[in-house]
Amino acid sequence: MALNDDQRTLRDWVHGFAADVMRPAAAEWDEREETPWPIIEEAATLGIYSLDFLANAVLDPTGLSFPIVLEELAWGDAGLCMSIMGSSLAVAGIMANGTPEQQAEWMPQCFGTPGNLKLAAFAVSEPDAGSDVSSLRTRAVYDQTTDEWVLNGVKTWITNGGIADLHVVVASVDPELGARGQASFVVPEGTPGIRMGQKFKKMGIRASHTAEVVLEDCRVPGRCLLGGKDRLDERLARVREGKKASSQAAMATFESTRPGVGAQAVGIARAAFEYARDYAKERRQFGRAIVENQAIAFKLADMKMAVDAARLLVWRASWMAATRTPFESGEGSMSKLFAGEAAVKVTEEAIQILGGYGYVREYPVERMHRDAKIYTIFEGTSEIQRLIIARAVTGVHVR
Ligand SMILES: Cc1cc2nc3c(=O)[nH]c(=O)nc-3n(C[C@H](O)[C@H](O)[C@H](O)COP(=O)(O)OP(=O)(O)OC[C@H]3O[C@@H](n4cnc5c(N)ncnc54)[C@H](O)[C@@H]3O)c2cc1C
């Protein structure tokens, strides 16, 4: 599969940023466990942290530019990649559910400008509603007298949660309708009633901020309901009449973002494979390079095969999404599932190839392994991806 000139130029440019800016900073920000503002600022100055850049990558008609960018950034470092790309989750939420006017108003505010950076967050998960997004307890109640929505609830595990300038919050408007009674709301900068709860200390992607978001009588104007009230009322009426309604607010976002998550996992796996391959050629035991042992070289063969297979699944799903080819066998889920599990396996093998050196923080592969693990958990766990694929290929509502 050959990339065109534009895609190669884009890949090489982003790779330069990943190699020159992200790689040297990765270990420091992993230790600090803080949002890496100087790195985001540099990405913004170069134009990588911006709506224009995201839009150009996403709008490539072949679908390949976006996964290429994400693979390179995650190759640089997954935690820094997530801190640069975290805001784009909120953009995806606005894209999936907002009107063109809402998209034009809110999407630029997710990034800000160099020197005046903004962050955005997409808040779905709750303490008692992770995989089961139909059971969200956060409520959105309409106050007709002021034309405002009043949000109450607690969100958890939110990337950029509480430090974001703009939050997209998925809440239940009619709890009796489960997932089909939910809607997405923009909570703009400076809105009272939204605050950060606990900030989590994590195993990996530690440069990316993850925290609870607490909503207490948080009032947003009516125009902050993504899609608008008329569309929501029509949708709820259809559901109440037992008619099929369009896809749920959270699910519509996740469907479009899964191949991109897989692409990041490919980047981590590739980074670990390359590091282990180069190390195996250098490291000598028993008078020869360890790569001369089949036990090591075969591992490298399997690692490279897993990286390439994962990339092909990601590119296929991205191409299908861009060309509006329906996912008939859960191809989006397949790409995320395979790539996430490949990243965990490949990074673990990389540690094995480095032996004791692989287990200590002076070398990057233990960080890559810690980073890789989240890719089997967030944006739908591996089990949930298998459910989606199994249901798609059998036609049975597998549980
Ligand atoms: C670092 C990080 C960043 C995140 N960022 C965001 C974010 O920005 N926005 C956001 O909304 N959320 C975010 N999340 C939340 C993430 O999407 C959830 O953690 C994930 O969906 C899983 O939910 P849970 O943790 O509650 O696990 P649970 O749903 O409690 O699952 C626990 C285990 O049970 C399994 N399981 C559950 N149901 C089934 C089933 N029906 N069949 C088989 N197995 C099942 C799961 O696969 C898993 O192994 C983030 C999480 C982390 C850790």
The ligand as a Gaussian input file, in Angstrom:
#p B3LYP/6-31G(d) Opt

LIG

0 1
 C       -6.383000       7.045000      31.347000
 C       -7.841000       7.020000      31.035000
 C       -8.386000       8.015000      30.242000
 C       -9.758000       8.023000      29.969000
 N      -10.298000       9.065000      29.262000
 C      -11.648000       9.156000      29.161000
 C      -12.258000      10.316000      28.614000
 O      -11.575000      11.262000      28.178000
 N      -13.612000      10.393000      28.584000
 C      -14.396000       9.395000      29.066000
 O      -15.616000       9.529000      29.030000
 N      -13.862000       8.260000      29.604000
 C      -12.514000       8.128000      29.667000
 N      -11.941000       7.009000      30.241000
 C      -12.823000       5.950000      30.740000
 C      -12.727000       4.644000      29.969000
 O      -13.345000       4.780000      28.720000
 C      -13.335000       3.543000      30.838000
 O      -12.395000       3.248000      31.862000
 C      -13.680000       2.298000      30.082000
 O      -14.773000       2.531000      29.247000
 C      -14.007000       1.106000      30.976000
 O      -14.942000       1.443000      31.965000
 P      -14.649000       1.060000      33.489000
 O      -13.288000       1.527000      33.800000
 O      -15.755000       1.536000      34.336000
 O      -14.637000      -0.538000      33.490000
 P      -15.898000      -1.520000      33.632000
 O      -16.933000      -1.167000      32.647000
 O      -16.289000      -1.602000      35.070000
 O      -15.246000      -2.913000      33.190000
 C      -14.488000      -3.734000      34.078000
 C      -14.160000      -5.048000      33.351000
 O      -15.381000      -5.741000      33.043000
 C      -15.447000      -5.989000      31.654000
 N      -16.842000      -5.916000      31.185000
 C      -17.761000      -4.944000      31.455000
 N      -18.914000      -5.234000      30.839000
 C      -18.722000      -6.380000      30.167000
 C      -19.541000      -7.185000      29.308000
 N      -20.808000      -6.860000      29.015000
 N      -19.015000      -8.329000      28.781000
 C      -17.727000      -8.664000      29.064000
 N      -16.908000      -7.946000      29.846000
 C      -17.392000      -6.818000      30.386000
 C      -14.578000      -4.909000      31.012000
 O      -14.161000      -5.282000      29.720000
 C      -13.451000      -4.811000      32.018000
 O      -12.529000      -5.851000      31.782000
 C      -10.575000       6.974000      30.477000
 C      -10.004000       5.958000      31.263000
 C       -8.675000       5.991000      31.569000
 C       -8.125000       4.911000      32.471000

